[in-house]
C-alpha cells in the first residue's frame, strides 16, 4: 500500500541516520482498472518512463466509459 511504502522509506532513513524520519509515497489510482497503476505508477510500463506509463494506462482504458481517477 502507499502507507506501507512510506513507512519502509521512513524506516530506511532512520536506520541510516538515526534521526526521526518521514517517508511518503504517491501514485495514480484509476477506478475502472481496480486501482492500478497505484503504487506502481512510476514504473507501470517500464523504468520511470512517463510517456510509456501514460500510454499503458490509456491503452488499458480503451473503450472504458469510466475514466475516474485520483492521485494519492
C-alpha atoms as a printed R data frame, in Angstrom:
   type eleno elety resid chain resno       x      y       z
1  ATOM     1    CA   UNK     A     1   0.000  0.000   0.000
2  ATOM     2    CA   UNK     A     2   1.004  3.631  -0.214
3  ATOM     3    CA   UNK     A     3   1.202  3.754   3.567
4  ATOM     4    CA   UNK     A     4   3.432  0.679   3.769
5  ATOM     5    CA   UNK     A     5   5.805  2.100   1.135
6  ATOM     6    CA   UNK     A     6   6.048  5.394   3.021
7  ATOM     7    CA   UNK     A     7   6.837  3.528   6.235
8  ATOM     8    CA   UNK     A     8   9.562  1.492   4.509
9  ATOM     9    CA   UNK     A     9  11.183  4.721   3.293
10 ATOM    10    CA   UNK     A    10  10.995  6.384   6.712
11 ATOM    11    CA   UNK     A    11  12.451  3.330   8.461
12 ATOM    12    CA   UNK     A    12  15.295  3.136   5.961
13 ATOM    13    CA   UNK     A    13  16.237  6.770   6.532
14 ATOM    14    CA   UNK     A    14  16.042  6.310  10.300
15 ATOM    15    CA   UNK     A    15  18.310  3.255  10.126
16 ATOM    16    CA   UNK     A    16  20.857  5.172   8.024
17 ATOM    17    CA   UNK     A    17  20.843  8.409  10.041
18 ATOM    18    CA   UNK     A    18  19.496  7.549  13.490
19 ATOM    19    CA   UNK     A    19  17.183 10.547  13.168
20 ATOM    20    CA   UNK     A    20  13.384 10.553  13.144
21 ATOM    21    CA   UNK     A    21  12.300 10.435   9.515
22 ATOM    22    CA   UNK     A    22   9.198 10.884   7.407
23 ATOM    23    CA   UNK     A    23   8.520  8.994   4.199
24 ATOM    24    CA   UNK     A    24   5.875  9.417   1.551
25 ATOM    25    CA   UNK     A    25   4.539  7.576  -1.461
26 ATOM    26    CA   UNK     A    26   2.177  8.628  -4.215
27 ATOM    27    CA   UNK     A    27   0.567  7.366  -7.362
28 ATOM    28    CA   UNK     A    28  -2.371  7.345  -9.739
29 ATOM    29    CA   UNK     A    29  -5.436  5.255  -8.874
30 ATOM    30    CA   UNK     A    30  -7.865  4.515 -11.732
31 ATOM    31    CA   UNK     A    31 -11.239  3.190 -10.600
32 ATOM    32    CA   UNK     A    32 -12.029  1.040 -13.633
33 ATOM    33    CA   UNK     A    33  -8.548 -0.536 -13.525
34 ATOM    34    CA   UNK     A    34  -9.159 -1.788  -9.976
35 ATOM    35    CA   UNK     A    35  -6.851  0.860  -8.560
36 ATOM    36    CA   UNK     A    36  -3.981  0.338 -10.975
37 ATOM    37    CA   UNK     A    37  -1.366  1.609 -11.525
38 ATOM    38    CA   UNK     A    38  -1.399  2.548  -7.834
39 ATOM    39    CA   UNK     A    39   1.908  2.035  -6.043
40 ATOM    40    CA   UNK     A    40   3.471  1.013  -9.359
41 ATOM    41    CA   UNK     A    41   2.637  4.318 -11.102
42 ATOM    42    CA   UNK     A    42   6.240  5.426 -11.665
43 ATOM    43    CA   UNK     A    43   7.286  2.147 -13.264
44 ATOM    44    CA   UNK     A    44   3.974  0.864 -14.621
45 ATOM    45    CA   UNK     A    45   5.240  0.375 -18.177
46 ATOM    46    CA   UNK     A    46   8.929  0.496 -17.550
47 ATOM    47    CA   UNK     A    47  11.613  2.189 -15.547
48 ATOM    48    CA   UNK     A    48  10.141  5.622 -14.694
49 ATOM    49    CA   UNK     A    49   9.121  6.325 -18.298
50 ATOM    50    CA   UNK     A    50   6.264  8.825 -18.003
51 ATOM    51    CA   UNK     A    51   5.187  8.649 -21.659
52 ATOM    52    CA   UNK     A    52   5.066  4.842 -21.641
53 ATOM    53    CA   UNK     A    53   3.190  4.822 -18.319
54 ATOM    54    CA   UNK     A    54   0.551  7.195 -19.678
55 ATOM    55    CA   UNK     A    55   0.248  5.220 -22.915
56 ATOM    56    CA   UNK     A    56  -0.237  1.959 -20.998
57 ATOM    57    CA   UNK     A    57  -2.995  3.407 -18.817
58 ATOM    58    CA   UNK     A    58  -4.772  4.876 -21.846
59 ATOM    59    CA   UNK     A    59  -4.457  1.575 -23.723
60 ATOM    60    CA   UNK     A    60  -5.976 -0.302 -20.789
61 ATOM    61    CA   UNK     A    61  -8.803  2.259 -20.636
62 ATOM    62    CA   UNK     A    62  -9.580  1.838 -24.349
63 ATOM    63    CA   UNK     A    63 -13.368  1.820 -24.646
64 ATOM    64    CA   UNK     A    64 -13.892  2.153 -20.902
65 ATOM    65    CA   UNK     A    65 -16.500  4.837 -20.200
66 ATOM    66    CA   UNK     A    66 -15.469  5.238 -16.549
67 ATOM    67    CA   UNK     A    67 -12.179  7.103 -16.536
68 ATOM    68    CA   UNK     A    68 -12.431  8.381 -12.978
69 ATOM    69    CA   UNK     A    69  -9.022  8.562 -11.367
70 ATOM    70    CA   UNK     A    70  -7.341 10.281  -8.493
71 ATOM    71    CA   UNK     A    71  -3.836 10.902  -7.265
72 ATOM    72    CA   UNK     A    72  -2.738  9.815  -3.819
